[in-house]
């Protein structure tokens, strides 16, 4: 199996930063306990606090995809509907 790195950027709408942050933090412990999760680290931009970034490593793409279908992530999506201005996700593989 090839390790998969995920870089997910989330930018909250004006006035929704705390809501988005609270909901993102709820994902951390439950995701770290999932099969295949190597690390799941949330970052917040020092100059633009509405910009959050998850840096994740998974044992395989299949295990990451299982994570993407889990209930906590669905709950996050419902709780933050209309609160996220931009979301980008990159699937990456380590070069060296």
N, C-alpha and C positions, 0 to 999 in steps of 0.2 A: 504494500500500500504506500502511496505517495502522500506525504504530509501536505495539507492545504493551509495557506495563510489567507485570511480574510481581513480586508481593511474596509470598514464601513464608516462613511461620513454622514452625519445627521446634523442638519441645521434647523433649529427651531424658529418658528414664526415669532415676530415681535410680541412680547408679552406672554409667551408660552414656554420660555426657557426653563423655569422651575418645574413645570408640569412634565416636560419632556425628560429633564434630568431625573426626576423622581421615578418615572416609569422605566428609564434605562437602568437605573441602579437596582431596581427590583429584579432585573434579568440576570444579574451577575452571579449570585450564589447558586441559583437553580441551574444555570447554564454550566458553571464550573463543575457541577456534579454529574453532568451528562456523560455518557459513554463517548470516548473519543476526543473530548475537550482537553487540549493541552494547556492552553491559557486563553483567557477572555478578559481583556483589560480595557476599561473605559477611560478615555482621556477627554479633557475639556481645554479648548484653545485659550491661551492666556490673554490674547488681545481681542478675541471675539467669543465671549462666554456662551453665546447661543450655538456655537459649533462644537459638536461632540464627535469623537472618533473611537470606534472599537477596533482594537488590534487583537485578532484571534488566530489561534493555530489549532488545527484539527488533525486527527490521525488519518482521516481520509475524507474525500469529498462526499462519499455516501453517508458517513456519520454526521457531517455538517448538514447535509440535506435533511436528515432525520430531525436535527435540531430546528431547522427552518419550519418544520411542520408541527412543532410542539405547541401545546396550549399556552405556556407563558408568553411566547412570542405573539401568538394570536391576541392574547389579552393586551399586550403592549400596543399592537396595531389599533385595536378598538379604542383604548384609552387616549391615544394621541392623534386620532383621526382629526384632520384639519389643523393640527398644531405643528406639523413639520413642513418647512418651506422647501427643503431639498434633501434627498437621500441618494447617495451613490454607494455602490458596493463593488469592490474589486476582488476577484479570486486570483490568488498569486501563488507561485511556486518558488521556493528558495533556489537561488542560482548556486551559491556556495556558502 
